Amino acid sequence: TLRHIGALRIAHGALMRNNDMKSLKMPGTNLTSEQTFFLAYAQTQCYQRQPLLQLLRTQLGSYDEGTALNAALIHMPEFAKAFECEARKNQCFD
């Protein structure tokens, strides 16, 4: 989870340093570039797995991508701000 959060923060920071990207709306949507960034990241973490394969992976010490994705986004106040939702009060990282 920490590597997901770290990588996401580095990539998000790079995006937000570019002033041209901050106010850009993605064509064909009402999404900001920041919202599109988080949605694109989420799509990279979505996999269709068979339940038996996932059970085997979990037993080998690798938890599913959905859990990693949700844990990373929960701990990113930038995500809550981008989608104008309430930040979680019990987050571990700022």
C-alpha positions as CSV (number, residue, x, y, z in Angstrom):
1,T,0.0,0.0,0.0
2,L,2.8,2.4,0.8
3,R,4.4,2.0,-2.7
4,H,1.0,2.7,-4.3
5,I,0.6,5.8,-2.2
6,G,4.1,7.0,-2.9
7,A,3.9,6.4,-6.6
8,L,0.5,8.0,-6.8
9,R,1.7,11.1,-4.9
10,I,4.8,11.5,-7.2
11,A,2.7,11.2,-10.3
12,H,-0.1,13.5,-8.9
13,G,2.5,16.1,-7.9
14,A,4.0,16.1,-11.4
15,L,0.6,16.6,-12.9
16,M,-0.3,19.5,-10.6
17,R,3.0,21.3,-11.1
18,N,2.1,21.8,-14.7
19,N,-0.1,25.0,-14.6
20,D,-1.6,24.2,-18.0
21,M,-3.0,21.0,-16.7
22,K,-4.7,22.3,-13.5
23,S,-7.7,23.9,-15.2
24,L,-7.9,21.6,-18.2
25,K,-11.2,19.8,-18.8
26,M,-11.0,16.4,-20.5
27,P,-12.8,16.5,-23.9
28,G,-16.2,14.9,-23.9
29,T,-16.6,15.0,-20.1
30,N,-17.0,17.4,-17.3
31,L,-14.1,15.9,-15.5
32,T,-11.1,18.0,-14.5
33,S,-7.6,16.8,-15.4
34,E,-7.1,15.9,-11.7
35,Q,-10.3,13.7,-11.6
36,T,-9.3,12.1,-14.9
37,F,-5.9,11.3,-13.4
38,F,-7.4,9.4,-10.5
39,L,-9.9,7.6,-12.7
40,A,-7.1,6.6,-15.1
41,Y,-5.0,5.3,-12.1
42,A,-8.0,3.3,-10.8
43,Q,-8.5,1.7,-14.3
44,T,-4.8,0.5,-14.2
45,Q,-5.6,-1.4,-11.0
46,C,-8.7,-3.2,-12.2
47,Y,-8.4,-6.8,-13.1
48,Q,-10.9,-9.6,-13.7
49,R,-9.7,-12.6,-11.7
50,Q,-11.2,-15.9,-11.0
51,P,-12.0,-16.4,-7.3
52,L,-9.8,-19.4,-6.9
53,L,-6.8,-17.5,-8.4
54,Q,-7.4,-14.6,-6.1
55,L,-7.6,-17.0,-3.1
56,L,-4.2,-18.5,-4.1
57,R,-2.6,-15.1,-4.6
58,T,-3.9,-14.0,-1.1
59,Q,-2.5,-17.2,0.5
60,L,0.9,-16.4,-1.2
61,G,0.9,-13.0,0.4
62,S,-0.4,-10.8,-2.4
63,Y,-3.7,-9.1,-1.7
64,D,-6.0,-8.1,-4.5
65,E,-5.6,-4.9,-6.5
66,G,-9.0,-3.5,-5.4
67,T,-7.9,-3.5,-1.8
68,A,-4.6,-1.8,-2.7
69,L,-6.4,0.8,-4.8
70,N,-9.0,1.6,-2.2
71,A,-6.3,1.8,0.6
72,A,-4.2,4.2,-1.5
73,L,-7.1,6.5,-2.4
74,I,-8.5,6.6,1.1
75,H,-5.1,8.0,2.3
76,M,-5.0,10.7,-0.3
77,P,-6.7,13.9,0.6
78,E,-6.0,15.1,-2.9
79,F,-8.5,12.4,-4.1
80,A,-11.2,13.6,-1.7
81,K,-10.6,17.2,-2.8
82,A,-10.7,16.4,-6.5
83,F,-14.1,14.8,-6.2
84,E,-15.4,17.1,-3.5
85,C,-16.1,14.4,-1.0
86,E,-15.5,14.3,2.7
87,A,-12.0,13.2,3.6
88,R,-11.8,10.2,5.9
89,K,-11.1,11.2,9.5
90,N,-9.1,8.0,10.3
91,Q,-6.6,8.2,7.5
92,C,-3.0,7.3,8.5
93,F,-1.1,9.5,6.1
94,D,-1.3,13.2,5.1
